[in-house]
């Protein structure tokens, strides 16, 4: 049994096409084996890598964290959390991201982003901002989080903060949600009764959304 497991593990690490078949065969042929928990984890990893998130969730759900090394546990939490996130199971995903967001390591930034995203949708704005601040200078997230900063400030009625934060960014039209940022900034100026400044941003938003 161990030989089959280690052969399947080699196939997984080498990303061989038959890794899935070999690991499924081990699980099927040796139920209750000491390596069963690890095998479940490896199958979750395989399906995660293939972006088959429903299958990844099914296998990760059978994993006992205590069967894993510390590094594997972090990988399991992130991949299981992300798989749940893609299926809008946000409260379950949140619990898996939570221990990773405070831990320096390969998942620190990603966990903060997704944890912050979930908090944002739960209207936990201050805690969401804390997470987004962790990732705001990272190339992957720096184009995305300005929208959330601006939207949170606007939702809190902090119109001057919207302007102070968003105005300097508007020269970068590659920002994600750039049209929506124009709308938020225009509405902030409107609420500050600075109608002459509001109008160009609102007109831009309307023009792009026709």
N, C-alpha and C positions, 0 to 999 in steps of 0.2 A: 504493500500500500504506500509506504513512504517513497519508494522509487517512482511510483506513478505521480505522487504529489509533487515531488521535486522536479520531475520532467515537465509537469504542467506549469510549475512556477517559472522554470526557465523559458518556456514558451510565452508566458505572460510578460516577463521582463524584456524579452526580445521582440515583443509585440508581433509574434507569429500569428498567421491567420487561424491556425488550429488550436490556439490557446483556449478559446471558449469551449470547443469540443472536448479537449483533454481535461479541463477543470470540471466540466459537467459530468464527464465519465467518472472522475474520481468521487464526486459527491454522490453519484448514483450507486457506484459499486461499493463504497465504504461508508455507509451511513453510521453516524455516531462516532466516527474516528476522531482522534485527538486533534487532527488538523481541520476538522469540519468547519469550525468558526473562521479560521484563516481562509479556507477555500471559499466560503460565502463572501468574505471581504474581497477576495481576488475577482470573483465573478461580478461583484458590484463595480469594481474598478474597470473591468473589461467593458461592461455595458455603459459606464460613465464615459469612457474614452470614445465609445461609438455613438455617444449622445442618445442612447436608448434609455432615457431617464426613468421610464416606468419600470423597466426590467432592473435597472440599478437600484431603485427604491425597494423592489421586492427582495433582492439579495441583501442589501444593506440592513433591511429590517430584521434579518435573521442573524446578524452579527452580534456577538457579545464583546463589548469593548475590551474586556479583560483578557480576551484571547490575542490582543494586538500589542505590538510594541508602542512606545510613546509616539514615535514618528508615524507609525501606521494609524494610530488613534486620531492624530490631527488630520491626516489625509482622509480617513473615514468620515470624520465630522464635517469636513469641508465638502467632500464630494456628495455625501448623503444630504447635507444641508442644501447644497446647490440644486441637487436633483429635485428635492421637495419644493424649493423656490420656483423652479421652472413649472411646477404643477400647481402653483399658487397656494401651497400649503405653508403659509407664511409663519404661523405661530410655531409649528414644528421645526421649520428651518431656523427660526430665530434662536431656539434653544441650542441648536448645534453650532451656530456661528458664535454664540455668546462667549464660550471659553477661548475661542481663537482670536477674538478682537482685542484681547488684552495681553496677548502672548506674542512676543517678537518671533518671527519665523516666516516660512514661505506663504502662509495664509493670512498673515496679519493685515495687510492692506485690503485684500479681497473681502475678508470677513468683516472689516469695518465698513466697507462700501455696502455690502448686502444687508448687514445688520442695520446700518443707517437708513437704507432704503425702506426696510420693513418698519422701522420706527417712524419714518416720514408718513407712511400710509396709515399708521396708527395715531397720527397727529401728536406724536411725542417729539415736538419740534426741537426743543433744546438738546435732548439726548441725540437726536438725529444730526444736529449741527456738529456736535462733538465728534461723531464718527466721520462726517464728511470732511471736517478739518484735517483729519489724519491723512486723507487721500488727495486733498485738493491740489497738491503740487506734483502728483504722480502722473506721468504721461498718459496712462490708460484712462484715468478718471478725471483729469483736469478739464477735459472738454465737456464733461457731463454734469459735474456737481454744481457749476454756477447756476444752472436752472433751479436746482433744489434750494440753494442759498437764497436766491432772489424770491422764489415762491414762498419760502418759509417767512422771510422778513415781511413780505406783502401780507401773508395770512395773519401775521401778528400785528398788522397795522403800523409797522415800522417803515413808513414810506421814505423817510430821509435815508435810512439804511439801505433800502432798495436802490435808491439813486446813487449813493456813495459807493456801493459795492458793484452795481451793474454797469453804470455809465462808462467806467474805464475799460470794460471788457468788450464794448460793442464794436470796436474796430476789428474784432476777430469773428468774421461771419462763418467760421468753421465750427463754432461752438454747437454742441447738440442743443436742440430746441431753440435755435437762434430766433426764429419767428416768435415763439412764445415769450422769449426774453424781451423782445420789442414791445409786446403787448403789456407785460408786467411793468416794464419801465414807464411806458406811456400812461398806464393806469395810476402808477405811483405819482407821477407828475400831476396828473389830473386831480388826484386827491389832495395834493399840495397846492392846488389852484394855480399851477404854473402851466396854463393851457397852451401857451405858445411852444413850450418844450414838449408837452404831451403829444401834440398833434402829429409831428413827423413820425414818431414811433408807432402810434396807432394806425396811421395811414399805411406805413410799411407793412404792418401785420395784416391789415385788411387786403392790401394789394396781393400779398403772397398767399392769402387763403381764399382767393376767389375761385 
